[in-house]
Amino acid sequence: MKELREMLRYIWDRTSDFTKRADMFLLAVCCFCSIFGMILIASATKALPGRTYLPVQIFSFFLGLFMYYVMTVIDVDIIADRWVLLLIFETFIMLLLIPFGVEGDTGNSAWIRFFGIGIQPSEIAKVVFIVLMAKHMTYLKEYRDINSIFSMAQLVIHFGYVFVLIMFTSSDLGSAVVFAAIFVVMMVMAGIKFYWFLLGGSAVALAIPFLWNNVLKQYQRDRMMAPYNPAVDPEGYGIRWQTIRSRLALASGQFTGVGYGKGVQTQTNALTGKHTDFIFAVAGEELGMIACLLIMLLLSIVIFRCVYVGLRSNNTMSMLVCMGVAASLFFQMLVNTGMNMGITPVIGITLPFFSYGGSSLMASFAAVGLVSGAKYRPIPQQFHRY
């Protein structure tokens, strides 16, 4: 009996310590987003064959909570010190797509499926990439000249390796673009001089014709042009179908929606990918513009919280990790909502915490767990007087 009391006291003390030091506000908002997302998924998948969508999302939610706890209490600096192992792990999980990758709704081989459960390695690799890039930039900033040619070459090679790895193993342009957005924001926050961005932008502009004609596949080129050139699919039954149906759903919902579970585009399955990439359109049709604004407000709160914690963190490494997470969430929100409104290409980017997908949900919780970890760890002794 005494041993049981001691064990319960230990658990209580550890739980109490976690709730005091971790970012519980960030966790609460993320949980609210996820529960809201599951409500939308329940309606979106009601007319789909199979009934495993919601249970899988609920199971992934609890795994995500566990990942949030783990990433909060484990020091990110300790993780980053094993950067060689992290790089090997990142490479390994992406290379698994070569023998085991299967096509998803986006037309690329970005998924691994076992026993009906899909895993998207790029979501896991994204969290690893943020940690590795933060470690690399911190080292160059504190022990080298980060704006030297040698340092910039290292960073470009680091990013280029991951970008090529994603395109080679899966041809997943959407994930590759998210990684690029993370890289650019982290470079800004690391103090890279403007002239390097000018030089890099010029190089990308010169490389676009080659990439367009020799790297991107025809369906990827069509998707990039579809929002701006109706001639790509003049009848609207091909590559523009999802965007057209999504806009119809948003328009029909108006301000308050047609009612939960009553959306025409949603319940007739006219809108494909409604539980994944187009969950925002489901919210707009059935719950109205007010729900869409609430979704964007909640995600904005999460993003600003990441930035706030990053700016108040006690070291460069934590700051860069927080900014990388914020960049990922912001860019995904921007592109996904743009996809649903027909102003950005449909490139298979999910809405964080809301879209169906266990890999995306767990990776999102792991990422914000890293942000919570920046708040969780105490300020070093030499900074207490400030």
N, C-alpha and C positions, 0 to 999 in steps of 0.2 A: 504494500500500500504506500509506503514511504517512497519507494522508487517511482511509482506512478505519479505521485504528487510532484516529485522533483522533475520528472519528464514533462508534465503539464506546465509547471512553472517555467521551465526552460523554453518550451514552445511559446508560452505567453510572452515571455521577455523578448524573444527573437521577433515575434509578430509585432509587439509594441514598438520595438526599435525600428522595424521596417516602416511601419505606418508613420512614425515621426520623421524619419530621415528621407524616405523615398518621396517622389513627386506624386502624391495621391490625387492632386487636382488633375494632372495630366492623365493619370490612369482612369479617373472617373469620366472624363470627357471621352476618352477612347472607348471605354466600355459602353457609354451611351451611344456613340456612333455605331458600334458593332451590333448592339441590340436593335437599334433603328434599322440597320442594314438587314438583320435577320427577319424583321417584320416585313420588309420589302421583298426579300427573297422568298418568304413563305407565299406571298401573293403571286410573285412572278413565276414560280415553279409549280403552282397549283394545277396548271393545265399541261404540264410536261410529263412525259412517261418516266416512271421511276419516282420513288419518294425518299431518296437518300440525301437530297440537297441540304435541307435544313438540319438533319442530324449531323451531317459532316461538318456543316458550318458551326454548329454548337460545340461539337467536339474540338474543332480547331480553335474556337474561342477560348476554351479552357486551357488548351495547350499554349495558346498565346499569352494567357495570364501567367502561366508558369515561366514562359520565356521572358516575360517582363520582369518577373522576380529575379530570375537568374542573371539577366543582363544588368539589373540594378545593383545587385550585391557583389558581382565579380568586377574587379577593377579593370577598366578597359586598357590601362597601360600594361597590365600583366598579360592580357590577351594579345595586345599588339606586339609585345616583346617576342612572341612566337610567330613572327611575321612569315618566316619561311614555311612553317607548317600551315599557316593560313593561306598562303599563296598556293601551296600544293593542294590543299583542300578545295580552294576555289576553282583551280584548274580541273581537278578530278571530277567534281560534280557537274561541271559543264561538259567535260568530255564524255560523260555517261550518256549524253544525248545522241552521240554518234551511233552506238549500237542499239540503244533503247528508246530514243526519241520518237514520239508520235505526233502527228499533226493535231493542233487544236482548231478552234474556230477561226483563227487568224491566218491559217494557211501555212504556218511555219512549224517546224518540229521542235517546239519549246517545252514539251511535256514528257514526263516519264510516268507510265501507268502500270500499277501493280494491283491486281485483284479489284479493278474498277476504281481505284483511288489514284488521282493524278498529283504529281509533284512537279513544280516549276522551278528548276535549279537556279534560274536567273534571279528569282526573288531572294533565295538564300545567299547567292553570290553578291547581291547588292549590299547587304548588311556587311559582309566581309570586305567588300570593296571600300566602303566608307571608313572602316577601321584601318585598313591597310593604307589608304591614301592619306588619312589623317596622320598616321604614324610617319609616313614618308615625308610629308610636308613639314611636320613638326621637327623632324631631324634636320632637314635642310635649313629650316628657319633659325634653329637654335645653335647649330654646330657648323653650318656652311652659309654661303650667300645664296639665298633661295632665288635671287634674280640673276644669278650667273648663267652663262650658256650651258655649263655642265649640269647645273641643277635643273634647268628647264628641260634639257634633253632627257634626264632621268624621268621627270614627271610625264612628259609626252610619251616616252616609251612605255611607262607603266600603264597609262591610260590606253594607249594604242594596243597594247597586248590584250587587255581585257575586252576592248571593243572588237578586235579581230576575232578573239576567242568566241564571243557571243554570236557574231555573224557567221563564223565558220561552222559552229556546232549546231546552230538553230535557225539562222537567218531571221532572228527576231529583232526587227528594226525598232519596234517600240521600246523594248528593254534597253537596246543599245543607246537610243536617244536619251532615255532617263539617266543612264550612266554618264552621258556627256554633260547633261545639265548639272548633275551632282559635281562633276569634275570642275566645271567652270565656276560655280558658286564657291566651292572650297578654295579654288585658286584666288578668287577675289578676297576672301576672308583671310587667306594666308599672307596677303600683302604683295601679290605679284604686280609688277608695274604695268601701267596701261599700254606701253609700247609692245609688250609681249602679246597682249590681247589683239592689238592692231595687226601685228605680224601673223598671229595665228589665224585671225579672221580672214586675212588676205590669202593665206595658204589654203584654208578650207574653201574659199570662193574659187580659187584656181583649180582645186581638186574636184569640185562638184560635177563638172561635165564628164570627167572620167568615171567617177563613182556612179553617176546616173546611167551611163551607157554600158558599163562593164561589171558593176558590182550588184546593183539593184536588179531584181527580177521584174518581169513585166507587170505582174500583179501588184508589186510594191510601188512601181511608178504610177500605175493607175490609181491606187489608193491615195497617193500623195497629191495627184491632180484632181481627183473627183470633186472635192468641195469647191473648187475654183473653175472647173471646166465641165459643164454638163455634157459636152460632146463625148466624154469618156464613156458614159452610159446614158445615152439620150432617152431611152425608154424607162429607165429607173428600175429595171428588174434584175440588175446585176450588182455591180460593186457599190452603187448608190442606194440600194434597197434599204439597208439598215438606217442610213442617215435620214432618208425620206420618212420612214415609219417613225423614227425617233422624234422628228420635228412634228409630225402629226400628233403623236402622243402628247408632247409638251403643249402644243397649241390647244388640243381638246381639253386638257386639264384646267386651263385658265388659272384663276387665282386659288380656288379651294379644291379643285379636282372633281372627278366624276364619282368618287367613292372607292373605298378600299375594296379590292377584289372585283371591281366593275369596269376596269379599263378595257376598251375594245382592242387596242393594239397589243396590250399585255395578255389578256385572257384568250385571245384567238390565236396566239402564237405568230401573229403577223410580224411582230418585232423579234428578230432573232438575236441571241446573245443578251436577252433582256435581264437575266439574273447576274451577268458578268459585266461586260463593257457598258451596257445600256441600262443599268439599274437606276441611274439618274432620271432617265425618261419614264421609267415605271413610277417613280416618286412624283414626277411632274404630272403624269396623266391621272393617277388615282388620288393623289393628295394635294395636287396643285402647286402653283409657283411658291406658295408659302413654305411647302416642304423642301423645295429646291433651295430656297434662300436659307432655310434652317440647316440643310446639309452643308452648304458653303460656309455658313457662319461657324458651325461646329469644327469643320476642318481648318478653318482660319484660326480658330482659338488654339487648336493643337499645334499648328505651324508657328504661331506667334509665341506660344509657350516654349517651343523648342529653341527659338531664337533668343528669348528672354533668358532661359537657363544657360544657353551657350555664352551670351554676353556677360553673365555673372559668374561663369565658371572660373576656376582658379588656375587653369593652365591652357596652353595652346592646343594640346591634344583634345581635351574635352570640348573646347570651343569649336574646333573644326568638325568633330563628330556630330555635335548638335546642329551645326550649319549644314552638314551633309544630309542629315535626316530631314531637316526642314526643307532643303532644296528638293529632295526626292518627293516628299508629300505635296509640296506646292506645285511642282511640275506635273505630277500625276493628276492632281485635281484640275489644273488648268487645261491639260490636253483632254482628259476624259469628259469634262463638261463641255469643252469645245466640240468634241466628237458628237456628243448628244445633240448639240445645237446646230451641227453642220458647218462649223467654221474652222475646224481642224481635221486633218486626215484621220481615218479610222485605222489605227495602228496597234490595236490590242492592248491598250493601257487601262488597267482597272482603276476604280475609284477606291482609294485606301479606306479600309475598315467597313465599307458598305458593300462592295461587290462580292459575289460568291467566289470562293477560292481559298482553300485551306492554306496553301503556301503563302499567298499574299497576306492573309490575315495574321498568320504566325510571324512572318517576316516584319510586318508593320509593328506588331507588339514588341518584337525583339529590338527593332530600331528605336522606338520611343523608350524602351527599357534602357538603352544606352544613354539616352538623354536624362532619364531619371537617375542613372548612375552618377552622372556629373553633379547632380544635386545631393545625392546620397553620401558621397565621400566628403569627409571633413576638409576644411581649409588647412593647408600646411601651416605648421607652427610659425614659420617666419612671416606669414601674412596676417596673423591674428591682430596685430596692432593697427592694421588698416581698417 
